[in-house]
Amino acid sequence: MASFLLLLLLSLSLSAISAGPAPSAAPPPAYTLAYSNTVLETSDLTYVLQDGVWVGGPKVSLVVGDEQIFEFTTTITSDVAAGAWQFCVDAGSAAGSTAHRRCTREVWQQMFEKELMLAHVSPITWRVNNEHHGIRRSKEWFEIAAEWLPHTIAGLIEPNEAPMNLLEIGAFEGGSTTFWQRYFLAHPDSRLVVVDTWQDTCDPDSYDSPEYAANPESIMEAFLNNVGKTANHEKVTALRGDSCSAMTDLLAQGGGGSFDFIYIDGSHRASEVLLDVGLGMRLLRVGGLMMLDDYKWAGGDTEGLEGEGEGARWGSGDCGAVEGRREATITEAIDVVLGSASGGVELVHCGYQLLVRKVEEAYDVGKPVRIL
Ligand SMILES: C[S@@+](CC[C@H](N)C(=O)[O-])C[C@H]1O[C@@H](n2cnc3c(N)ncnc32)[C@H](O)[C@@H]1O
């Protein structure tokens, strides 16, 4: 308790120090934020920053007057948070003020949204720009999150303000990893643990390109290259191995309830997904967020499957699934864990991807203690 109070006092005095000078009496200049973008053709969009508040929509590059402040190609390697911080100071909100905090949050969201949107709607342009920066990508899977993630999550996390502990299951070339690096790891104490087999185990679709089929190791090499060329790479730990073993290890090391955000996009076998989500729920802290990819994916062995997508089912209770060694759908696996009463989650977003928040601890997630 005493140390908690000491920390509280310290953080209060630190925030008082970092509050900086009071804003000047003169009103901040009105900035017109025009987005010149030949890809999305949104150059007609103009946004005005007033009192440090950014009113915006989707955009690709940011121009203030004649000067280009951000352009999507430069954000691949630069630190978005640092850029947003400086932009808001330049735009007239004093560092440490409420207006500055609000402004950086807005810029963060807009940058995240426009960059993901660009990658989503124009993957070829995105790939060319990536290559220009030495980033190697062959699949743009994560980018469908453009349609919902940035604006959904903006009010739920504050990566510029507080440290975040992240876990990613299934990274492939680091498509999603590099987005977490730039948008979620801004705080100096934030960390990201990434787990992947980097082997054609439970996810043959990922390894089907001719380049990778000839040299499967090149996927992990692409991952290492891409993470290394992206901001905040020193905060990333990558574990090569099966997710179940890695997550069990994290739990055994006392990592239960320690993650603020977990992204699950590993195996596409329902039986593996079930383990990933179940173990992930134990690793997630109460209040933390879990994002799941492929919630409505119904690929794999579909012989005997009745219905499609979300509604697809194998006959239950007649032992057909067991006898035929068929997998359930990913939807079913996720529903079993998150839909059960002991799941303790609240739904934040439901689509092809899913976002839930853990609201209660269903189990004691302490370390095992030897008693015999
Ligand atoms: C769809 S890809 C991940 C894509 C990545 N999140 C992105 O947005 O670009 C799935 C990854 O999960 C990995 N994977 C499959 N089964 C796994 C398992 N049991 N444990 C760990 N990783 C696994 C595969 O090697 C593959 O790289």
The ligand as an SDF file (V2000), in Angstrom:
LIG
                    3D

 27 29  0  0  0  0  0  0  0  0999 V2000
   -2.7560  -15.8120  -41.0060 C   0  0  0  0  0  0  0  0  0  0  0  0
   -1.1140  -15.9060  -40.5540 S   0  0  0  0  0  0  0  0  0  0  0  0
   -0.8800  -14.4930  -39.5100 C   0  0  0  0  0  0  0  0  0  0  0  0
   -1.0030  -13.2250  -40.2560 C   0  0  0  0  0  0  0  0  0  0  0  0
   -0.5650  -11.9850  -39.5330 C   0  0  0  0  0  0  0  0  0  0  0  0
   -1.2300  -11.8120  -38.2440 N   0  0  0  0  0  0  0  0  0  0  0  0
   -0.8620  -10.7820  -40.4010 C   0  0  0  0  0  0  0  0  0  0  0  0
   -1.7680   -9.9990  -40.0820 O   0  0  0  0  0  0  0  0  0  0  0  0
   -0.2030  -10.6130  -41.4150 O   0  0  0  0  0  0  0  0  0  0  0  0
   -1.1180  -17.2020  -39.4200 C   0  0  0  0  0  0  0  0  0  0  0  0
    0.2260  -17.5030  -38.7810 C   0  0  0  0  0  0  0  0  0  0  0  0
   -0.0020  -18.3730  -37.6740 O   0  0  0  0  0  0  0  0  0  0  0  0
    1.0690  -19.2810  -37.5760 C   0  0  0  0  0  0  0  0  0  0  0  0
    0.6070  -20.4660  -36.8400 N   0  0  0  0  0  0  0  0  0  0  0  0
   -0.2110  -21.4490  -37.2740 C   0  0  0  0  0  0  0  0  0  0  0  0
   -0.4120  -22.3470  -36.3120 N   0  0  0  0  0  0  0  0  0  0  0  0
    0.2850  -21.9310  -35.2320 C   0  0  0  0  0  0  0  0  0  0  0  0
    0.4770  -22.4430  -33.9140 C   0  0  0  0  0  0  0  0  0  0  0  0
   -0.1060  -23.5420  -33.5020 N   0  0  0  0  0  0  0  0  0  0  0  0
    1.2760  -21.7410  -33.0750 N   0  0  0  0  0  0  0  0  0  0  0  0
    1.8740  -20.5900  -33.4690 C   0  0  0  0  0  0  0  0  0  0  0  0
    1.7170  -20.0500  -34.7080 N   0  0  0  0  0  0  0  0  0  0  0  0
    0.9400  -20.7150  -35.5730 C   0  0  0  0  0  0  0  0  0  0  0  0
    1.4610  -19.5660  -39.0240 C   0  0  0  0  0  0  0  0  0  0  0  0
    2.8280  -19.9870  -39.0890 O   0  0  0  0  0  0  0  0  0  0  0  0
    1.2140  -18.2220  -39.7040 C   0  0  0  0  0  0  0  0  0  0  0  0
    2.3880  -17.4800  -39.8270 O   0  0  0  0  0  0  0  0  0  0  0  0
  1  2  1  0
  2  3  1  0
  2 10  1  0
  3  4  1  0
  4  5  1  0
  5  6  1  0
  5  7  1  0
  7  8  2  0
  7  9  1  0
 10 11  1  0
 11 12  1  0
 11 26  1  0
 12 13  1  0
 13 14  1  0
 13 24  1  0
 14 15  1  0
 14 23  1  0
 15 16  2  0
 16 17  1  0
 17 18  1  0
 17 23  2  0
 18 19  1  0
 18 20  2  0
 20 21  1  0
 21 22  2  0
 22 23  1  0
 24 25  1  0
 24 26  1  0
 26 27  1  0
M  CHG  2   2   1   9  -1
M  END
$$$$
